[in-house]
Amino acid sequence: MEESNGLAAIIGSIVYLGIAIVAIVSMWKVFEKAGKPGWGAIVPIYNIILLLEIVGKPAWWIVLFFVPLANLYAAFMITNLLAKSFGKSTGFGLGILFLGIIFYPMLAFGDAKYHGPAGLEKV
């Protein structure tokens, strides 16, 4: 019984590591497509600042990520604007928000091209 628990832990760790690698590589590629340094994807806080630059929001928006409920609004807006910055729809932005492990690789390795910060558009 203990052997199967150990094996399950090893398999779970390998799967987790695989998902983490896919997420890092995808975000790295999205940053590079937007003309930002890819390595910024692995640096905490700095990756959010780069993401804000990509979508055209000011750096002070990082504060919203630390405020309850405001962080939900910020996450929705950032993912939506990220999708629009790459010519995708609001639905794709929701996909990034809720199923990022699927939609970030689609954005990174698909045919999406960076069109500039969508947050600078006049609505």
Secondary structure as GFF3:
##gff-version 3
##sequence-region A 1 123
A	DSSP	alpha_helix	2	33	.	.	.	ID=ss1
A	DSSP	three_ten_helix	38	42	.	.	.	ID=ss2
A	DSSP	alpha_helix	46	55	.	.	.	ID=ss3
A	DSSP	three_ten_helix	59	66	.	.	.	ID=ss4
A	DSSP	alpha_helix	70	85	.	.	.	ID=ss5
A	DSSP	alpha_helix	90	98	.	.	.	ID=ss6
A	DSSP	alpha_helix	100	109	.	.	.	ID=ss7
A	DSSP	three_ten_helix	118	120	.	.	.	ID=ss8
###
